[in-house]
Amino acid sequence: MADLGKKYCTNCLADVTILRIRCTECQDIELCPECFSAGAEIGNHRRWHGFQQVDGGFFTLWGPEAEGGWTSREEQSLLDAIEQYGFGNWEDMAGHVGPSRTPQEVMEHYVSMYIHGNLGKACIPDSIPNRVTDHTCPSGGPLSPSLTTPLPPLDVSVIEQQQLGYMPLRDDYEIEYDQEAEKLISGLSVNYDDEDVEIELKRAHVDMYVRKLRERQRRKNIARDYNLVPAFLGKDKKDKERAPKRKITKEEKELRTKLRALCQFMVHREFEDFFDNIHKERVLRAKVRELQRYRRNGITRLDESAEYEAARHKREKRKENKNVGSSKRTSEEGKDGEFSAIENLAGFELLSDREKVLCNSLNLSPTRYLTVKTIIIKDHLQKRQGIPAKSRLPSYLDKVLKKRILNFLTESGWISRDTS
């Protein structure tokens, strides 16, 4: 009865209870590992049929002499982990294999059996074709250390680091220039069967990525050279409060803004020297024009220029006073001429300035306006005293003129609004 639980090889009748290979296309075909490796064929079963491994997972692939007693189930989990987590992530791989294996055991077993063991010697050739050449060199090559050697970290506080998204140990920012540049090479891999065109295409991708790295480093160098980070944080105000060499005019500030695009081609010292030279050139050109003006006016010595400037200043002051006096006379004449249509009529001198403007705009003579004003004010006073009065306005006064005059008298305070 005990033999009923055992399994036997269909080909050689060997005991395969611990481990057997079952065909997925033929029914009741189970082979031992030796017959399966030899390619045994029985009846309709063929060696290329699909198969599955049936076992309890407790046998060893490397034999009883292998150290550690790794079972086939653990070996399969190890291979899955190395493919999923990559070489070197031993802690993650140990967690995937199981709690019974430590990261140190996982590393030693994989290195000894799959790299330095017979399997590694058979699979890893001595000379690997298409091996990538190391172009690292200190003289500024394509992969020069100048691209990867970080600059000294910025002297900023923790709060300022969070504000900038700055990582001082790496001298990087959370958002770099061309943030998606790494996508050019993130999916590249060196395969032994790559053709020449594919290899050159991958080299072109690497070259584009290196150019982007150089541009990142160049921008960081410019920011360091021109102190852009302290300027962004407001730390350069103390430097500005110090006594400057000279006062910068508005024109110089505008010129500096226009020349800002040249900063990426010059270091800070070169740009400042360039700007100072432009200022010196302007000063020299102004001095040359001044000397040429002296020469045109017959001045040949510098001591004569002081007398000439004093005399010129007096002439300009007299001319300015003369212009101011003429402008005042013109304004007074214009003010008098504003009422030229009614200034010669009777009663003009009895009007105020506002009444003159009103009569001139309504084309109403002063006497007629005074008559209408008297009648309206008299009727207003009688109404306030409760005396009924019937106003008798002149016939020349239409509704428009009456309304304009009533509004004017109301705004001037001659009559109240409730009775107007």
C-alpha positions in Angstrom: 0.0 0.0 0.0 2.9 2.3 0.6 4.0 2.0 -3.0 0.7 3.5 -4.3 1.9 7.0 -3.3 5.1 6.8 -5.4 5.6 8.1 -8.9 7.7 6.4 -11.5 9.3 7.5 -14.8 7.3 6.5 -17.8 10.5 5.7 -19.7 12.9 4.1 -17.3 10.6 3.4 -14.3 12.8 5.2 -11.9 11.4 6.7 -8.7 10.4 10.3 -9.5 8.3 11.0 -6.4 10.7 13.9 -5.3 11.1 15.5 -8.8 9.5 14.7 -12.1 8.9 16.4 -15.5 5.3 16.2 -16.6 4.3 16.8 -20.3 1.6 19.4 -20.7 0.4 18.0 -24.1 0.4 14.2 -23.4 -1.6 12.5 -20.7 0.2 10.4 -18.1 3.7 11.2 -19.4 6.0 11.9 -16.5 9.8 11.6 -16.9 12.8 11.7 -14.6 15.3 14.6 -15.1 17.8 12.2 -16.8 15.3 10.9 -19.4 14.0 14.5 -20.0 17.6 15.8 -20.5 18.3 12.9 -23.0 15.1 13.8 -25.0 13.2 10.6 -24.5 10.2 10.1 -26.7 7.4 7.6 -26.0 4.4 7.0 -28.1 3.0 10.4 -29.3 5.2 12.3 -26.8 7.9 14.5 -28.5 10.8 16.2 -26.9 9.6 19.7 -28.0 6.3 19.4 -26.1 5.6 21.8 -23.3 6.4 20.6 -19.8 6.1 21.6 -16.2 8.2 20.7 -13.2 6.4 18.8 -10.4 8.2 18.5 -7.1 8.0 19.3 -3.5 10.6 22.1 -3.8 13.0 20.5 -1.3 15.7 19.0 -3.6 19.0 20.7 -4.3 20.2 21.7 -7.7 23.9 21.6 -6.8 23.9 18.2 -5.0 24.4 17.4 -1.3 28.0 18.9 -1.4 26.7 22.4 -1.9 26.9 24.6 1.1 23.8 26.1 2.7 21.3 23.5 1.6 19.5 25.7 -0.9 16.4 24.0 -2.3 15.1 24.3 -5.8 12.3 26.6 -4.7 14.8 29.0 -3.1 17.0 28.9 -6.2 14.0 29.8 -8.4 13.1 32.7 -6.0 16.7 33.8 -6.1 16.7 34.0 -9.9 13.4 35.9 -9.9 14.8 38.3 -7.4 18.1 39.0 -9.3 16.0 39.8 -12.4 13.5 42.0 -10.5 15.8 43.9 -8.2 19.2 43.8 -10.0 22.6 42.8 -8.9 23.7 44.3 -5.6 20.3 44.8 -4.0 20.9 41.9 -1.6 18.5 43.1 1.1 15.5 43.2 -1.3 16.6 39.9 -2.8 16.8 38.2 0.7 13.3 39.4 1.5 12.0 37.9 -1.8 13.8 34.5 -1.2 12.4 34.1 2.3 13.0 35.0 5.9 15.4 32.1 6.4 18.1 33.7 4.2 20.1 36.8 5.2 21.5 39.3 2.6 25.0 38.0 3.3 24.0 34.4 2.5 22.2 35.5 -0.7 25.2 37.4 -1.9 27.7 34.5 -1.1 25.5 31.9 -2.7 24.9 33.8 -5.9 28.5 34.8 -6.4 29.9 31.4 -5.7 27.4 29.3 -7.7 26.2 31.6 -10.5 29.3 33.7 -11.2 32.5 31.9 -10.0 30.9 28.4 -10.2 30.7 26.1 -13.2 27.5 27.8 -14.5 29.2 31.2 -14.5 32.3 29.9 -16.2 30.1 28.4 -18.9 27.9 31.4 -19.5 30.3 34.4 -19.0 33.0 34.4 -21.8 36.5 35.5 -21.1 36.5 38.3 -23.7 33.2 40.2 -23.9 32.6 41.6 -27.4 31.3 45.2 -27.9 32.5 46.1 -24.4 32.1 49.9 -23.8 35.3 51.8 -23.8 35.9 54.0 -20.7 36.5 57.5 -21.9 37.0 59.0 -18.5 40.0 61.3 -18.5 41.1 64.3 -16.5 41.7 66.5 -19.6 38.1 67.3 -20.3 37.1 64.3 -22.4 33.5 63.3 -23.3 33.0 61.8 -19.9 35.4 64.0 -18.0 35.2 64.0 -14.2 34.5 67.7 -14.4 30.9 66.7 -15.3 30.4 64.6 -12.3 32.7 66.2 -9.7 30.3 68.4 -7.6 31.1 72.0 -6.8 31.4 73.0 -3.1 27.9 73.2 -1.7 26.2 76.5 -1.3 26.3 78.2 2.0 22.5 78.3 2.6 20.3 77.4 5.6 18.0 74.4 5.8 14.9 76.6 5.1 16.6 78.2 2.1 17.5 74.7 0.8 13.8 73.7 1.0 12.9 76.9 -0.7 15.3 76.3 -3.6 14.8 72.5 -3.7 18.6 72.3 -3.2 20.4 69.1 -2.2 23.9 70.3 -0.8 25.5 66.8 -0.7 24.9 66.3 -4.4 24.9 70.0 -5.4 21.7 69.3 -7.3 18.3 70.8 -7.4 15.0 68.9 -7.4 14.2 70.5 -10.8 17.2 70.7 -13.0 17.7 72.2 -16.4 16.1 69.9 -19.0 14.6 67.6 -16.3 13.7 64.8 -18.8 17.3 64.5 -20.2 17.9 61.1 -18.5 15.2 59.5 -20.6 17.7 59.5 -23.5 19.8 56.8 -21.9 17.5 55.3 -19.2 16.3 52.5 -21.6 19.7 51.8 -23.3 21.4 48.5 -22.9 24.4 46.9 -24.5 23.6 43.7 -26.3 26.1 41.3 -27.8 24.1 40.9 -31.0 23.7 44.6 -31.7 24.4 45.7 -35.2 26.7 48.6 -36.1 23.8 51.0 -36.8 22.3 50.2 -33.4 25.6 50.8 -31.6 26.1 54.1 -33.4 22.5 55.2 -32.5 23.1 54.4 -28.8 26.4 56.3 -28.9 24.5 59.3 -30.4 22.0 59.1 -27.5 24.9 59.1 -25.0 26.5 62.1 -26.8 23.2 64.0 -26.6 22.9 63.2 -22.9 26.5 64.4 -22.2 25.8 67.7 -24.0 22.8 68.2 -21.7 24.9 67.5 -18.7 27.5 70.0 -19.9 24.7 72.6 -20.3 23.5 71.9 -16.8 27.0 72.4 -15.4 27.5 75.6 -17.4 24.4 77.1 -16.0 25.4 76.2 -12.5 28.8 77.8 -13.0 27.1 81.0 -14.3 24.8 81.1 -11.2 27.8 80.6 -8.9 29.9 83.2 -10.8 27.3 85.9 -10.8 25.9 85.1 -7.3 22.4 84.5 -8.6 21.4 82.3 -5.6 22.2 85.0 -3.0 20.5 87.6 -5.2 17.4 85.4 -5.3 17.4 84.9 -1.5 18.1 88.7 -0.9 21.5 88.2 0.6 23.2 90.6 -1.8 21.5 93.6 -0.2 24.3 93.9 2.3 26.8 94.1 -0.5 24.7 96.7 -2.2 24.6 98.8 1.0 28.3 99.0 1.0 29.8 102.2 -0.5 29.9 101.6 -4.3 32.7 102.8 -6.4 30.5 105.3 -8.2 26.8 106.1 -8.5 25.1 104.2 -11.3 22.8 106.3 -13.4 19.5 105.2 -14.8 21.0 105.0 -18.3 23.7 102.7 -17.1 21.1 100.4 -15.4 19.2 100.2 -18.7 22.4 99.4 -20.6 23.3 96.7 -18.1 19.8 95.2 -18.6 20.3 95.2 -22.4 23.8 93.6 -22.1 22.6 90.9 -19.7 22.5 88.3 -22.5 26.3 88.5 -22.7 26.7 87.2 -19.2 26.5 83.6 -20.5 29.6 84.2 -22.7 31.7 86.0 -20.1 32.7 85.4 -16.5 31.7 88.0 -14.0 35.0 89.8 -13.9 35.1 90.1 -17.7 31.6 91.4 -17.9 32.3 94.1 -15.2 35.5 95.1 -17.0 33.5 95.3 -20.3 30.8 97.4 -18.7 33.3 99.8 -17.1 35.1 100.2 -20.4 31.8 101.2 -22.0 31.2 103.8 -19.3 34.8 105.2 -19.8 34.1 105.4 -23.5 31.0 107.4 -22.9 32.8 109.8 -20.6 35.6 110.3 -23.1 33.2 110.9 -25.9 31.4 113.5 -23.9 34.7 115.2 -23.0 35.7 115.2 -26.6 32.4 116.9 -27.7 32.9 119.5 -24.9 36.4 120.3 -26.1 35.2 120.5 -29.7 32.5 123.0 -28.6 35.1 125.1 -26.9 37.2 125.1 -30.0 34.3 126.2 -32.2 33.7 129.2 -29.8 37.4 130.2 -30.0 38.6 128.9 -26.6 42.0 127.3 -26.8 42.9 127.1 -23.1 41.2 125.3 -20.2 41.5 128.3 -17.9 39.3 130.3 -20.4 36.6 127.6 -20.3 35.6 128.6 -16.7 34.8 132.2 -17.8 33.0 131.0 -20.9 30.8 128.6 -18.9 29.9 131.4 -16.3 29.0 133.8 -19.1 26.9 131.1 -20.9 25.1 130.3 -17.7 24.2 134.0 -17.2 22.9 134.3 -20.8 20.7 131.2 -20.4 19.3 132.5 -17.1 18.4 135.8 -18.7 16.8 134.0 -21.6 14.8 131.8 -19.3 13.5 134.8 -17.3 12.5 136.5 -20.5 10.6 133.4 -21.7 8.8 133.2 -18.3 7.7 136.9 -18.5 6.4 136.6 -22.0 4.5 133.4 -21.1 2.8 135.2 -18.2 1.7 138.1 -20.4 0.4 135.8 -23.0 -1.7 133.9 -20.4 -3.2 137.2 -19.1 -4.0 138.4 -22.6 -5.6 135.1 -23.4 -7.7 135.3 -20.2 -8.9 138.8 -21.0 -9.7 137.8 -24.6 -11.8 134.9 -23.4 -14.7 137.3 -22.7 -14.2 139.6 -25.7 -17.8 139.0 -26.8 -19.4 140.5 -23.7 -16.7 142.6 -22.0 -17.7 145.8 -23.8 -21.5 145.4 -22.9 -23.1 147.2 -20.0 -23.1 145.4 -16.6 -20.0 143.3 -17.4 -18.2 144.8 -14.4 -21.0 143.7 -12.1 -20.5 140.0 -12.9 -18.3 137.5 -11.0 -15.8 135.3 -12.9 -18.2 132.3 -12.9 -21.1 134.5 -14.1 -18.9 135.9 -16.9 -18.2 132.3 -18.0 -21.9 131.5 -17.8 -23.0 134.5 -19.8 -20.3 133.9 -22.4 -21.3 130.2 -22.8 -25.1 131.1 -23.1 -24.4 134.1 -25.4 -26.5 136.2 -22.9 -25.8 139.9 -22.3 -24.9 140.9 -18.7 -28.0 143.1 -18.3 -30.4 140.4 -19.4 -28.7 137.9 -17.0 -29.0 140.4 -14.1 -32.6 140.9 -14.9 -33.4 137.2 -14.9 -31.3 136.7 -11.8 -33.2 139.4 -9.9 -36.6 138.0 -10.8 -35.7 134.4 -9.8 -34.2 135.5 -6.5 -37.2 137.8 -5.7 -39.7 134.9 -6.4 -37.6 132.6 -4.3 -37.7 134.9 -1.3 -41.5 135.4 -1.6 -42.1 131.6 -1.7 -40.0 131.2 1.5 -42.1 133.9 3.2 -45.4 132.2 2.1 -46.4 135.0 -0.2 -47.9 133.8 -3.5 -46.0 135.2 -6.4 -46.4 134.8 -10.1 -43.1 135.1 -11.9 -43.0 137.1 -15.0 -39.8 136.1 -16.9 -38.8 137.9 -20.0 -39.9 136.4 -23.3 -36.3 136.0 -24.6 -35.7 133.4 -21.8 -36.6 129.9 -23.1 -36.7 126.7 -21.0 -33.1 125.7 -21.7 -31.7 129.1 -20.6 -34.0 129.1 -17.5 -32.8 125.6 -16.5 -29.1 126.5 -16.9 -29.5 129.7 -14.8 -31.6 128.0 -12.1 -28.9 125.3 -11.8 -26.2 127.9 -11.6 -27.9 129.9 -8.9 -28.6 126.7 -6.9 -25.0 125.6 -7.1 -23.8 129.0 -6.1 -26.1 129.1 -3.1 -28.4 132.0 -4.2 -31.5 129.8 -3.9 -32.1 126.5 -2.2 -32.8 123.2 -4.0 -36.1 122.4 -2.3 -37.7 125.5 -3.7 -35.9 125.8 -7.0 
